[in-house]
Amino acid sequence: MRKPVKNSLIVAGVVCLLAAAVTAGLLIWRNPFADRPECTVPGLPGTGAEAAASPTVELTVAQLHHASTINAVGLSRGIPERGRIIAVATAYQESSLRNRADGDRDSVGLFQQRPSQGWGTTQEILDPVYSAGKFYDALLEVDDWAQLPLTEAAQKVQQSAFPDAYAKWEPQATTLVRALSGADPLELGCRAGGHRPTAVAPDRPAPAGTEDATPQLTAALAAADAELGGLTVREVTDEGRSATVAVSVPDLAADPAGRSLAALAVAHGTDLSITDVAVDRQLWTDFDWRTADQPIEPGVVRLTVAP
């Protein structure tokens, strides 16, 4: 009578061991691909409805990098805040703010745009500046887009099979757009050791005044100029590693324009090896914000890259 019980216990033990092994295997397999928050973008303080509409957002370096690009392209074109929130929320839903080289059928990129539907070539769409610009082009053609609920405006552009999915990302998109568009003070940031985006960015033309800059600084300024535009390089110092840059952004005063460039630089810091960003009364260094020893004039930012 004991033998069946003993065998059952053995079988149960083997099953438990196998389950544990499978679980461990899955954890090991998933670990390199897990999305761990690497960046924090504070929302509005408090616990009321206003705070719920703009919560603190935690995301990866790649996600913040791409959100900042989408927002910067919108700023460069004078797109109102509402349009930039719609764009970031749409990319959140379509690609989780990743520049994906695959998707449903021939969909690619941040907005999962399809070459077969006239959005451009695959290579063009995989350029975040291009794809964001094409999204804004289509959004501006929607009648009364600014008065529509976010999900309706996004759906008229995307023609998605899940038309109600965009709205859930509106709070996160609101936080990101406001933090990236001249917030005072600047608080967004990423921790040290974050993972660089893996998508290959196109080469960008260097703005004037970068002849004495290192290749790394030139790349950082070229990226900022391609996304936000309006850069004027005033001075390059520190053996070509630092640049003092003035920036002009449509519909923004000098103060928020400078902070928008500074926020873009911090969001791209990991990818472009930016180590220090000084703007207004703030200095971002060692992956944290502090009060600057000496304020900088409105609309001017000082960027420093790693050697």
Solvent accessible surface area in square Angstrom, and as a share of the most:
residue,aa,sasa,rsa
1,M,211,0.94
2,R,210,0.77
3,K,147,0.62
4,P,82,0.52
5,V,92,0.53
6,K,132,0.56
7,N,71,0.37
8,S,68,0.44
9,L,122,0.61
10,I,96,0.49
11,V,91,0.52
12,A,50,0.39
13,G,33,0.32
14,V,74,0.43
15,V,85,0.49
16,C,88,0.52
17,L,130,0.65
18,L,108,0.54
19,A,55,0.43
20,A,59,0.46
21,A,61,0.48
22,V,91,0.52
23,T,73,0.43
24,A,47,0.36
25,G,35,0.34
26,L,98,0.49
27,L,111,0.55
28,I,129,0.66
29,W,167,0.59
30,R,145,0.53
31,N,79,0.40
32,P,99,0.63
33,F,145,0.60
34,A,49,0.38
35,D,93,0.48
36,R,106,0.39
37,P,75,0.47
38,E,11,0.05
39,C,2,0.01
40,T,57,0.33
41,V,0,0.00
42,P,47,0.30
43,G,20,0.19
44,L,67,0.33
45,P,123,0.77
46,G,63,0.60
47,T,141,0.82
48,G,47,0.45
49,A,91,0.70
50,E,131,0.59
51,A,13,0.10
52,A,69,0.53
53,A,54,0.42
54,S,4,0.02
55,P,45,0.28
56,T,80,0.46
57,V,6,0.03
58,E,109,0.49
59,L,5,0.03
60,T,17,0.10
61,V,1,0.00
62,A,23,0.18
63,Q,17,0.08
64,L,0,0.00
65,H,19,0.09
66,H,8,0.03
67,A,0,0.00
68,S,2,0.01
69,T,2,0.01
70,I,0,0.00
71,N,2,0.01
72,A,3,0.02
73,V,7,0.04
74,G,0,0.00
75,L,7,0.03
76,S,38,0.25
77,R,100,0.36
78,G,25,0.24
79,I,8,0.04
80,P,74,0.46
81,E,66,0.30
82,R,65,0.24
83,G,0,0.00
84,R,18,0.07
85,I,8,0.04
86,I,0,0.00
87,A,0,0.00
88,V,0,0.00
89,A,0,0.00
90,T,0,0.00
91,A,0,0.00
92,Y,15,0.06
93,Q,55,0.24
94,E,39,0.17
95,S,4,0.03
96,S,42,0.27
97,L,0,0.00
98,R,61,0.22
99,N,18,0.09
100,R,92,0.34
101,A,78,0.60
102,D,87,0.45
103,G,27,0.26
104,D,92,0.48
105,R,182,0.67
106,D,49,0.25
107,S,8,0.05
108,V,9,0.05
109,G,0,0.00
110,L,0,0.00
111,F,0,0.00
112,Q,23,0.10
113,Q,3,0.01
114,R,51,0.19
115,P,39,0.24
116,S,75,0.48
117,Q,111,0.49
118,G,62,0.60
119,W,45,0.16
120,G,20,0.19
121,T,79,0.46
122,T,63,0.36
123,Q,154,0.68
124,E,73,0.33
125,I,0,0.00
126,L,44,0.22
127,D,21,0.11
128,P,12,0.07
129,V,30,0.17
130,Y,60,0.23
131,S,0,0.00
132,A,0,0.00
133,G,11,0.10
134,K,60,0.25
135,F,0,0.00
136,Y,0,0.00
137,D,58,0.30
138,A,25,0.19
139,L,0,0.00
140,L,82,0.41
141,E,144,0.65
142,V,19,0.11
143,D,123,0.64
144,D,102,0.53
145,W,28,0.10
146,A,41,0.32
147,Q,142,0.63
148,L,34,0.17
149,P,72,0.46
150,L,4,0.02
151,T,26,0.15
152,E,80,0.36
153,A,0,0.00
154,A,0,0.00
155,Q,40,0.18
156,K,106,0.45
157,V,12,0.07
158,Q,30,0.13
159,Q,131,0.58
160,S,28,0.18
161,A,89,0.69
162,F,145,0.60
163,P,55,0.35
164,D,116,0.60
165,A,19,0.15
166,Y,0,0.00
167,A,45,0.35
168,K,120,0.51
169,W,65,0.23
170,E,53,0.24
171,P,39,0.25
172,Q,47,0.21
173,A,0,0.00
174,T,11,0.06
175,T,3,0.02
176,L,0,0.00
177,V,0,0.00
178,R,103,0.37
179,A,12,0.09
180,L,5,0.03
181,S,20,0.13
182,G,10,0.10
183,A,33,0.26
184,D,79,0.41
185,P,78,0.49
186,L,2,0.01
187,E,105,0.47
188,L,1,0.01
189,G,17,0.16
190,C,9,0.05
191,R,108,0.40
192,A,61,0.47
193,G,65,0.62
194,G,13,0.13
195,H,125,0.56
196,R,129,0.47
197,P,19,0.12
198,T,134,0.78
199,A,42,0.33
200,V,137,0.79
201,A,63,0.49
202,P,54,0.34
203,D,146,0.76
204,R,54,0.20
205,P,113,0.71
206,A,54,0.42
207,P,16,0.10
208,A,89,0.69
209,G,31,0.30
210,T,11,0.06
211,E,144,0.65
212,D,116,0.60
213,A,16,0.13
214,T,35,0.20
215,P,116,0.73
216,Q,63,0.28
217,L,0,0.00
218,T,31,0.18
219,A,46,0.36
220,A,3,0.02
221,L,0,0.00
222,A,4,0.03
223,A,15,0.12
224,A,9,0.07
225,D,44,0.23
226,A,38,0.29
227,E,10,0.04
228,L,3,0.01
229,G,17,0.16
230,G,43,0.41
231,L,21,0.11
232,T,81,0.47
233,V,19,0.11
234,R,131,0.48
235,E,97,0.43
236,V,32,0.19
237,T,58,0.34
238,D,70,0.36
239,E,166,0.75
240,G,5,0.05
241,R,55,0.20
242,S,9,0.06
243,A,1,0.01
244,T,35,0.20
245,V,0,0.00
246,A,20,0.15
247,V,12,0.07
248,S,80,0.51
249,V,6,0.03
250,P,63,0.39
251,D,132,0.68
252,L,51,0.25
253,A,70,0.54
254,A,50,0.39
255,D,56,0.29
256,P,27,0.17
257,A,1,0.01
258,G,0,0.00
259,R,23,0.08
260,S,2,0.01
261,L,0,0.00
262,A,0,0.00
263,A,0,0.00
264,L,8,0.04
265,A,6,0.04
266,V,4,0.02
267,A,1,0.01
268,H,6,0.03
269,G,3,0.03
270,T,25,0.15
271,D,37,0.19
272,L,22,0.11
273,S,23,0.15
274,I,10,0.05
275,T,50,0.29
276,D,40,0.21
277,V,0,0.00
278,A,2,0.02
279,V,1,0.00
280,D,11,0.06
281,R,128,0.47
282,Q,22,0.10
283,L,42,0.21
284,W,7,0.02
285,T,18,0.10
286,D,110,0.57
287,F,88,0.37
288,D,86,0.45
289,W,38,0.13
290,R,119,0.44
291,T,110,0.64
292,A,15,0.12
293,D,154,0.80
294,Q,146,0.65
295,P,89,0.56
296,I,28,0.14
297,E,92,0.41
298,P,76,0.48
299,G,5,0.05
300,V,4,0.02
301,V,0,0.00
302,R,101,0.37
303,L,2,0.01
304,T,16,0.09
305,V,0,0.00
306,A,31,0.24
307,P,148,0.93
